[in-house]
């Protein structure tokens, strides 16, 4: 396989991994916000 094709393949793999990590972080961040909102709702309900 030529060097150019290897570089393109590595670039595609790295880009895919970065996209997956970015999506995962956004999902975890959103989950944290949802949990915080649920906790605040419970606290408001007990007052």
PDBQT receptor file of N, H, CA, C and O in Angstrom, charges set to zero:
ATOM      1  N   UNK A   1       0.849  -1.176   0.000  1.00  0.00    +0.000 N 
ATOM      2  CA  UNK A   1       0.000   0.000   0.000  1.00  0.00    +0.000 C 
ATOM      3  C   UNK A   1       0.891   1.235   0.000  1.00  0.00    +0.000 C 
ATOM      4  O   UNK A   1       1.930   1.254   0.661  1.00  0.00    +0.000 OA
ATOM      5  N   UNK A   2       0.499   2.242  -0.721  1.00  0.00    +0.000 N 
ATOM      6  H   UNK A   2      -0.345   2.227  -1.258  1.00  0.00    +0.000 HD
ATOM      7  CA  UNK A   2       1.341   3.431  -0.815  1.00  0.00    +0.000 C 
ATOM      8  C   UNK A   2       1.263   4.260   0.464  1.00  0.00    +0.000 C 
ATOM      9  O   UNK A   2       0.327   4.132   1.254  1.00  0.00    +0.000 OA
ATOM     10  N   UNK A   3       2.252   5.097   0.642  1.00  0.00    +0.000 N 
ATOM     11  H   UNK A   3       3.011   5.201   0.000  1.00  0.00    +0.000 HD
ATOM     12  CA  UNK A   3       2.316   5.953   1.820  1.00  0.00    +0.000 C 
ATOM     13  C   UNK A   3       1.135   6.916   1.864  1.00  0.00    +0.000 C 
ATOM     14  O   UNK A   3       0.600   7.191   2.938  1.00  0.00    +0.000 OA
ATOM     15  N   UNK A   4       0.730   7.425   0.717  1.00  0.00    +0.000 N 
ATOM     16  H   UNK A   4       1.165   7.202  -0.155  1.00  0.00    +0.000 HD
ATOM     17  CA  UNK A   4      -0.392   8.365   0.660  1.00  0.00    +0.000 C 
ATOM     18  C   UNK A   4      -1.675   7.715   1.161  1.00  0.00    +0.000 C 
ATOM     19  O   UNK A   4      -2.416   8.325   1.931  1.00  0.00    +0.000 OA
ATOM     20  N   UNK A   5      -1.939   6.507   0.742  1.00  0.00    +0.000 N 
ATOM     21  H   UNK A   5      -1.336   6.011   0.116  1.00  0.00    +0.000 HD
ATOM     22  CA  UNK A   5      -3.156   5.802   1.147  1.00  0.00    +0.000 C 
ATOM     23  C   UNK A   5      -3.109   5.497   2.648  1.00  0.00    +0.000 C 
ATOM     24  O   UNK A   5      -4.130   5.580   3.330  1.00  0.00    +0.000 OA
ATOM     25  N   UNK A   6      -1.931   5.146   3.161  1.00  0.00    +0.000 N 
ATOM     26  H   UNK A   6      -1.101   5.078   2.607  1.00  0.00    +0.000 HD
ATOM     27  CA  UNK A   6      -1.782   4.885   4.597  1.00  0.00    +0.000 C 
ATOM     28  C   UNK A   6      -2.071   6.152   5.403  1.00  0.00    +0.000 C 
ATOM     29  O   UNK A   6      -2.732   6.100   6.440  1.00  0.00    +0.000 OA
ATOM     30  N   UNK A   7      -1.575   7.278   4.921  1.00  0.00    +0.000 N 
ATOM     31  H   UNK A   7      -1.038   7.321   4.078  1.00  0.00    +0.000 HD
ATOM     32  CA  UNK A   7      -1.818   8.541   5.635  1.00  0.00    +0.000 C 
ATOM     33  C   UNK A   7      -3.299   8.908   5.629  1.00  0.00    +0.000 C 
ATOM     34  O   UNK A   7      -3.829   9.374   6.637  1.00  0.00    +0.000 OA
ATOM     35  N   UNK A   8      -3.955   8.701   4.516  1.00  0.00    +0.000 N 
ATOM     36  H   UNK A   8      -3.524   8.322   3.697  1.00  0.00    +0.000 HD
ATOM     37  CA  UNK A   8      -5.391   8.976   4.419  1.00  0.00    +0.000 C 
ATOM     38  C   UNK A   8      -6.158   8.060   5.374  1.00  0.00    +0.000 C 
ATOM     39  O   UNK A   8      -7.080   8.510   6.054  1.00  0.00    +0.000 OA
ATOM     40  N   UNK A   9      -5.786   6.786   5.429  1.00  0.00    +0.000 N 
ATOM     41  H   UNK A   9      -5.037   6.420   4.877  1.00  0.00    +0.000 HD
ATOM     42  CA  UNK A   9      -6.458   5.826   6.318  1.00  0.00    +0.000 C 
ATOM     43  C   UNK A   9      -6.278   6.230   7.776  1.00  0.00    +0.000 C 
ATOM     44  O   UNK A   9      -7.236   6.192   8.548  1.00  0.00    +0.000 OA
ATOM     45  N   UNK A  10      -5.077   6.613   8.161  1.00  0.00    +0.000 N 
ATOM     46  H   UNK A  10      -4.299   6.644   7.534  1.00  0.00    +0.000 HD
ATOM     47  CA  UNK A  10      -4.816   7.042   9.536  1.00  0.00    +0.000 C 
ATOM     48  C   UNK A  10      -5.607   8.305   9.851  1.00  0.00    +0.000 C 
ATOM     49  O   UNK A  10      -6.175   8.424  10.936  1.00  0.00    +0.000 OA
ATOM     50  N   UNK A  11      -5.650   9.231   8.931  1.00  0.00    +0.000 N 
ATOM     51  H   UNK A  11      -5.188   9.134   8.049  1.00  0.00    +0.000 HD
ATOM     52  CA  UNK A  11      -6.404  10.466   9.137  1.00  0.00    +0.000 C 
ATOM     53  C   UNK A  11      -7.889  10.177   9.339  1.00  0.00    +0.000 C 
ATOM     54  O   UNK A  11      -8.529  10.776  10.204  1.00  0.00    +0.000 OA
ATOM     55  N   UNK A  12      -8.432   9.265   8.549  1.00  0.00    +0.000 N 
ATOM     56  H   UNK A  12      -7.913   8.778   7.847  1.00  0.00    +0.000 HD
ATOM     57  CA  UNK A  12      -9.845   8.906   8.695  1.00  0.00    +0.000 C 
ATOM     58  C   UNK A  12     -10.126   8.237  10.038  1.00  0.00    +0.000 C 
ATOM     59  O   UNK A  12     -11.143   8.518  10.672  1.00  0.00    +0.000 OA
ATOM     60  N   UNK A  13      -9.233   7.359  10.468  1.00  0.00    +0.000 N 
ATOM     61  H   UNK A  13      -8.407   7.131   9.953  1.00  0.00    +0.000 HD
ATOM     62  CA  UNK A  13      -9.412   6.679  11.756  1.00  0.00    +0.000 C 
ATOM     63  C   UNK A  13      -9.343   7.683  12.906  1.00  0.00    +0.000 C 
ATOM     64  O   UNK A  13     -10.173   7.646  13.814  1.00  0.00    +0.000 OA
ATOM     65  N   UNK A  14      -8.368   8.570  12.869  1.00  0.00    +0.000 N 
ATOM     66  H   UNK A  14      -7.694   8.600  12.131  1.00  0.00    +0.000 HD
ATOM     67  CA  UNK A  14      -8.226   9.573  13.919  1.00  0.00    +0.000 C 
ATOM     68  C   UNK A  14      -9.452  10.491  13.951  1.00  0.00    +0.000 C 
ATOM     69  O   UNK A  14      -9.958  10.808  15.027  1.00  0.00    +0.000 OA
ATOM     70  N   UNK A  15      -9.921  10.910  12.799  1.00  0.00    +0.000 N 
ATOM     71  H   UNK A  15      -9.509  10.652  11.925  1.00  0.00    +0.000 HD
ATOM     72  CA  UNK A  15     -11.102  11.764  12.731  1.00  0.00    +0.000 C 
ATOM     73  C   UNK A  15     -12.325  11.059  13.300  1.00  0.00    +0.000 C 
ATOM     74  O   UNK A  15     -13.108  11.665  14.031  1.00  0.00    +0.000 OA
ATOM     75  N   UNK A  16     -12.492   9.793  12.973  1.00  0.00    +0.000 N 
ATOM     76  H   UNK A  16     -11.856   9.300  12.380  1.00  0.00    +0.000 HD
ATOM     77  CA  UNK A  16     -13.618   9.015  13.495  1.00  0.00    +0.000 C 
ATOM     78  C   UNK A  16     -13.542   8.897  15.013  1.00  0.00    +0.000 C 
ATOM     79  O   UNK A  16     -14.553   9.054  15.698  1.00  0.00    +0.000 OA
ATOM     80  N   UNK A  17     -12.363   8.626  15.538  1.00  0.00    +0.000 N 
ATOM     81  H   UNK A  17     -11.542   8.499  14.981  1.00  0.00    +0.000 HD
ATOM     82  CA  UNK A  17     -12.202   8.507  16.989  1.00  0.00    +0.000 C 
ATOM     83  C   UNK A  17     -12.502   9.826  17.697  1.00  0.00    +0.000 C 
ATOM     84  O   UNK A  17     -13.157   9.836  18.740  1.00  0.00    +0.000 OA
ATOM     85  N   UNK A  18     -12.032  10.925  17.141  1.00  0.00    +0.000 N 
ATOM     86  H   UNK A  18     -11.500  10.917  16.294  1.00  0.00    +0.000 HD
ATOM     87  CA  UNK A  18     -12.313  12.228  17.741  1.00  0.00    +0.000 C 
ATOM     88  C   UNK A  18     -13.814  12.537  17.726  1.00  0.00    +0.000 C 
ATOM     89  O   UNK A  18     -14.347  13.101  18.682  1.00  0.00    +0.000 OA
ATOM     90  N   UNK A  19     -14.481  12.169  16.651  1.00  0.00    +0.000 N 
ATOM     91  H   UNK A  19     -14.048  11.711  15.875  1.00  0.00    +0.000 HD
ATOM     92  CA  UNK A  19     -15.930  12.388  16.562  1.00  0.00    +0.000 C 
ATOM     93  C   UNK A  19     -16.657  11.564  17.617  1.00  0.00    +0.000 C 
ATOM     94  O   UNK A  19     -17.584  12.057  18.260  1.00  0.00    +0.000 OA
ATOM     95  N   UNK A  20     -16.246  10.323  17.797  1.00  0.00    +0.000 N 
ATOM     96  H   UNK A  20     -15.493   9.922  17.275  1.00  0.00    +0.000 HD
ATOM     97  CA  UNK A  20     -16.887   9.452  18.795  1.00  0.00    +0.000 C 
ATOM     98  C   UNK A  20     -16.667  10.004  20.203  1.00  0.00    +0.000 C 
ATOM     99  O   UNK A  20     -17.596  10.036  21.010  1.00  0.00    +0.000 OA
ATOM    100  N   UNK A  21     -15.454  10.432  20.495  1.00  0.00    +0.000 N 
ATOM    101  H   UNK A  21     -14.699  10.406  19.839  1.00  0.00    +0.000 HD
ATOM    102  CA  UNK A  21     -15.157  10.995  21.814  1.00  0.00    +0.000 C 
ATOM    103  C   UNK A  21     -15.973  12.265  22.044  1.00  0.00    +0.000 C 
ATOM    104  O   UNK A  21     -16.508  12.470  23.133  1.00  0.00    +0.000 OA
ATOM    105  N   UNK A  22     -16.069  13.109  21.036  1.00  0.00    +0.000 N 
ATOM    106  H   UNK A  22     -15.634  12.943  20.151  1.00  0.00    +0.000 HD
ATOM    107  CA  UNK A  22     -16.852  14.343  21.163  1.00  0.00    +0.000 C 
ATOM    108  C   UNK A  22     -18.315  14.077  21.424  1.00  0.00    +0.000 C 
ATOM    109  O   UNK A  22     -18.933  14.747  22.251  1.00  0.00    +0.000 OA
ATOM    110  N   UNK A  23     -18.873  13.112  20.733  1.00  0.00    +0.000 N 
ATOM    111  H   UNK A  23     -18.372  12.567  20.061  1.00  0.00    +0.000 HD
ATOM    112  CA  UNK A  23     -20.281  12.759  20.930  1.00  0.00    +0.000 C 
ATOM    113  C   UNK A  23     -20.477  12.195  22.334  1.00  0.00    +0.000 C 
ATOM    114  O   UNK A  23     -21.457  12.525  23.003  1.00  0.00    +0.000 OA
ATOM    115  N   UNK A  24     -19.565  11.358  22.779  1.00  0.00    +0.000 N 
ATOM    116  H   UNK A  24     -18.770  11.090  22.235  1.00  0.00    +0.000 HD
ATOM    117  CA  UNK A  24     -19.660  10.768  24.118  1.00  0.00    +0.000 C 
ATOM    118  C   UNK A  24     -19.614  11.818  25.203  1.00  0.00    +0.000 C 
ATOM    119  O   UNK A  24     -20.362  11.732  26.176  1.00  0.00    +0.000 OA
ATOM    120  N   UNK A  25     -18.750  12.807  25.058  1.00  0.00    +0.000 N 
ATOM    121  H   UNK A  25     -18.142  12.876  24.267  1.00  0.00    +0.000 HD
ATOM    122  CA  UNK A  25     -18.657  13.866  26.056  1.00  0.00    +0.000 C 
ATOM    123  C   UNK A  25     -19.935  14.691  26.090  1.00  0.00    +0.000 C 
ATOM    124  O   UNK A  25     -20.419  15.039  27.167  1.00  0.00    +0.000 OA
ATOM    125  N   UNK A  26     -20.484  15.005  24.928  1.00  0.00    +0.000 N 
ATOM    126  H   UNK A  26     -20.091  14.723  24.053  1.00  0.00    +0.000 HD
ATOM    127  CA  UNK A  26     -21.726  15.774  24.899  1.00  0.00    +0.000 C 
ATOM    128  C   UNK A  26     -22.859  14.992  25.531  1.00  0.00    +0.000 C 
ATOM    129  O   UNK A  26     -23.694  15.576  26.222  1.00  0.00    +0.000 OA
ATOM    130  N   UNK A  27     -22.911  13.683  25.314  1.00  0.00    +0.000 N 
ATOM    131  H   UNK A  27     -22.232  13.208  24.753  1.00  0.00    +0.000 HD
ATOM    132  CA  UNK A  27     -23.956  12.855  25.897  1.00  0.00    +0.000 C 
ATOM    133  C   UNK A  27     -23.822  12.823  27.412  1.00  0.00    +0.000 C 
ATOM    134  O   UNK A  27     -24.821  12.966  28.117  1.00  0.00    +0.000 OA
ATOM    135  N   UNK A  28     -22.619  12.639  27.926  1.00  0.00    +0.000 N 
ATOM    136  H   UNK A  28     -21.808  12.523  27.353  1.00  0.00    +0.000 HD
ATOM    137  CA  UNK A  28     -22.402  12.619  29.375  1.00  0.00    +0.000 C 
ATOM    138  C   UNK A  28     -22.745  13.968  29.985  1.00  0.00    +0.000 C 
ATOM    139  O   UNK A  28     -23.318  14.030  31.072  1.00  0.00    +0.000 OA
ATOM    140  N   UNK A  29     -22.403  15.037  29.303  1.00  0.00    +0.000 N 
ATOM    141  H   UNK A  29     -21.937  14.986  28.420  1.00  0.00    +0.000 HD
ATOM    142  CA  UNK A  29     -22.712  16.380  29.795  1.00  0.00    +0.000 C 
ATOM    143  C   UNK A  29     -24.224  16.576  29.874  1.00  0.00    +0.000 C 
ATOM    144  O   UNK A  29     -24.732  17.106  30.862  1.00  0.00    +0.000 OA
ATOM    145  N   UNK A  30     -24.932  16.155  28.852  1.00  0.00    +0.000 N 
ATOM    146  H   UNK A  30     -24.519  15.724  28.049  1.00  0.00    +0.000 HD
ATOM    147  CA  UNK A  30     -26.393  16.258  28.845  1.00  0.00    +0.000 C 
ATOM    148  C   UNK A  30     -27.022  15.418  29.934  1.00  0.00    +0.000 C 
ATOM    149  O   UNK A  30     -27.989  15.846  30.565  1.00  0.00    +0.000 OA
ATOM    150  N   UNK A  31     -26.486  14.219  30.168  1.00  0.00    +0.000 N 
ATOM    151  H   UNK A  31     -25.700  13.871  29.655  1.00  0.00    +0.000 HD
ATOM    152  CA  UNK A  31     -26.984  13.352  31.242  1.00  0.00    +0.000 C 
ATOM    153  C   UNK A  31     -26.793  14.028  32.594  1.00  0.00    +0.000 C 
ATOM    154  O   UNK A  31     -27.673  13.963  33.452  1.00  0.00    +0.000 OA
ATOM    155  N   UNK A  32     -25.659  14.668  32.784  1.00  0.00    +0.000 N 
ATOM    156  H   UNK A  32     -24.944  14.720  32.087  1.00  0.00    +0.000 HD
ATOM    157  CA  UNK A  32     -25.399  15.388  34.041  1.00  0.00    +0.000 C 
ATOM    158  C   UNK A  32     -26.402  16.508  34.259  1.00  0.00    +0.000 C 
ATOM    159  O   UNK A  32     -26.880  16.707  35.376  1.00  0.00    +0.000 OA
ATOM    160  N   UNK A  33     -26.722  17.237  33.205  1.00  0.00    +0.000 N 
ATOM    161  H   UNK A  33     -26.334  17.076  32.298  1.00  0.00    +0.000 HD
ATOM    162  CA  UNK A  33     -27.713  18.304  33.323  1.00  0.00    +0.000 C 
ATOM    163  C   UNK A  33     -29.085  17.741  33.673  1.00  0.00    +0.000 C 
ATOM    164  O   UNK A  33     -29.802  18.311  34.495  1.00  0.00    +0.000 OA
ATOM    165  N   UNK A  34     -29.453  16.619  33.049  1.00  0.00    +0.000 N 
ATOM    166  H   UNK A  34     -28.870  16.155  32.381  1.00  0.00    +0.000 HD
ATOM    167  CA  UNK A  34     -30.739  15.986  33.340  1.00  0.00    +0.000 C 
ATOM    168  C   UNK A  34     -30.812  15.542  34.790  1.00  0.00    +0.000 C 
ATOM    169  O   UNK A  34     -31.835  15.734  35.447  1.00  0.00    +0.000 OA
ATOM    170  N   UNK A  35     -29.739  14.952  35.295  1.00  0.00    +0.000 N 
ATOM    171  H   UNK A  35     -28.908  14.797  34.761  1.00  0.00    +0.000 HD
ATOM    172  CA  UNK A  35     -29.720  14.492  36.683  1.00  0.00    +0.000 C 
ATOM    173  C   UNK A  35     -29.798  15.677  37.643  1.00  0.00    +0.000 C 
ATOM    174  O   UNK A  35     -30.478  15.600  38.666  1.00  0.00    +0.000 OA
ATOM    175  N   UNK A  36     -29.116  16.757  37.324  1.00  0.00    +0.000 N 
ATOM    176  H   UNK A  36     -28.563  16.819  36.493  1.00  0.00    +0.000 HD
ATOM    177  CA  UNK A  36     -29.166  17.954  38.160  1.00  0.00    +0.000 C 
ATOM    178  C   UNK A  36     -30.581  18.515  38.204  1.00  0.00    +0.000 C 
ATOM    179  O   UNK A  36     -31.069  18.908  39.264  1.00  0.00    +0.000 OA
ATOM    180  N   UNK A  37     -31.231  18.548  37.056  1.00  0.00    +0.000 N 
ATOM    181  H   UNK A  37     -30.834  18.228  36.195  1.00  0.00    +0.000 HD
ATOM    182  CA  UNK A  37     -32.603  19.035  36.979  1.00  0.00    +0.000 C 
ATOM    183  C   UNK A  37     -33.543  18.155  37.796  1.00  0.00    +0.000 C 
ATOM    184  O   UNK A  37     -34.426  18.659  38.489  1.00  0.00    +0.000 OA
ATOM    185  N   UNK A  38     -33.354  16.850  37.714  1.00  0.00    +0.000 N 
ATOM    186  H   UNK A  38     -32.636  16.440  37.151  1.00  0.00    +0.000 HD
ATOM    187  CA  UNK A  38     -34.190  15.921  38.487  1.00  0.00    +0.000 C 
ATOM    188  C   UNK A  38     -33.971  16.127  39.979  1.00  0.00    +0.000 C 
ATOM    189  O   UNK A  38     -34.930  16.115  40.750  1.00  0.00    +0.000 OA
ATOM    190  N   UNK A  39     -32.738  16.312  40.390  1.00  0.00    +0.000 N 
ATOM    191  H   UNK A  39     -31.959  16.322  39.763  1.00  0.00    +0.000 HD
ATOM    192  CA  UNK A  39     -32.437  16.562  41.802  1.00  0.00    +0.000 C 
ATOM    193  C   UNK A  39     -33.070  17.841  42.296  1.00  0.00    +0.000 C 
ATOM    194  O   UNK A  39     -33.596  17.885  43.409  1.00  0.00    +0.000 OA
ATOM    195  N   UNK A  40     -33.026  18.887  41.480  1.00  0.00    +0.000 N 
ATOM    196  H   UNK A  40     -32.599  18.851  40.577  1.00  0.00    +0.000 HD
ATOM    197  CA  UNK A  40     -33.648  20.157  41.866  1.00  0.00    +0.000 C 
ATOM    198  C   UNK A  40     -35.159  20.004  41.980  1.00  0.00    +0.000 C 
ATOM    199  O   UNK A  40     -35.775  20.591  42.870  1.00  0.00    +0.000 OA
ATOM    200  N   UNK A  41     -35.752  19.232  41.100  1.00  0.00    +0.000 N 
ATOM    201  H   UNK A  41     -35.251  18.755  40.377  1.00  0.00    +0.000 HD
ATOM    202  CA  UNK A  41     -37.206  18.991  41.151  1.00  0.00    +0.000 C 
ATOM    203  C   UNK A  41     -37.584  18.264  42.438  1.00  0.00    +0.000 C 
ATOM    204  O   UNK A  41     -38.594  18.580  43.065  1.00  0.00    +0.000 OA
ATOM    205  N   UNK A  42     -36.772  17.297  42.822  1.00  0.00    +0.000 N 
ATOM    206  H   UNK A  42     -35.950  17.040  42.313  1.00  0.00    +0.000 HD
ATOM    207  CA  UNK A  42     -37.037  16.567  44.070  1.00  0.00    +0.000 C 
ATOM    208  C   UNK A  42     -36.908  17.497  45.273  1.00  0.00    +0.000 C 
ATOM    209  O   UNK A  42     -37.722  17.446  46.196  1.00  0.00    +0.000 OA
ATOM    210  N   UNK A  43     -35.878  18.350  45.256  1.00  0.00    +0.000 N 
ATOM    211  H   UNK A  43     -35.217  18.392  44.507  1.00  0.00    +0.000 HD
ATOM    212  CA  UNK A  43     -35.704  19.294  46.358  1.00  0.00    +0.000 C 
ATOM    213  C   UNK A  43     -36.875  20.272  46.433  1.00  0.00    +0.000 C 
ATOM    214  O   UNK A  43     -37.344  20.588  47.526  1.00  0.00    +0.000 OA
ATOM    215  N   UNK A  44     -37.344  20.746  45.301  1.00  0.00    +0.000 N 
ATOM    216  H   UNK A  44     -36.963  20.489  44.413  1.00  0.00    +0.000 HD
ATOM    217  CA  UNK A  44     -38.478  21.668  45.293  1.00  0.00    +0.000 C 
ATOM    218  C   UNK A  44     -39.738  20.982  45.784  1.00  0.00    +0.000 C 
ATOM    219  O   UNK A  44     -40.578  21.619  46.420  1.00  0.00    +0.000 OA
ATOM    220  N   UNK A  45     -39.884  19.706  45.505  1.00  0.00    +0.000 N 
ATOM    221  H   UNK A  45     -39.202  19.189  44.988  1.00  0.00    +0.000 HD
ATOM    222  CA  UNK A  45     -41.060  18.964  45.927  1.00  0.00    +0.000 C 
ATOM    223  C   UNK A  45     -41.097  18.710  47.428  1.00  0.00    +0.000 C 
ATOM    224  O   UNK A  45     -42.173  18.525  47.998  1.00  0.00    +0.000 OA
ATOM    225  N   UNK A  46     -39.934  18.699  48.074  1.00  0.00    +0.000 N 
ATOM    226  H   UNK A  46     -39.060  18.849  47.612  1.00  0.00    +0.000 HD
ATOM    227  CA  UNK A  46     -39.888  18.428  49.511  1.00  0.00    +0.000 C 
ATOM    228  C   UNK A  46     -40.094  19.682  50.331  1.00  0.00    +0.000 C 
ATOM    229  O   UNK A  46     -40.304  19.588  51.540  1.00  0.00    +0.000 OA
ATOM    230  N   UNK A  47     -40.043  20.833  49.729  1.00  0.00    +0.000 N 
ATOM    231  H   UNK A  47     -39.873  20.910  48.746  1.00  0.00    +0.000 HD
ATOM    232  CA  UNK A  47     -40.211  22.103  50.479  1.00  0.00    +0.000 C 
ATOM    233  C   UNK A  47     -41.654  22.474  50.584  1.00  0.00    +0.000 C 
ATOM    234  O   UNK A  47     -41.986  23.501  51.175  1.00  0.00    +0.000 OA
TER     235      UNK A  47
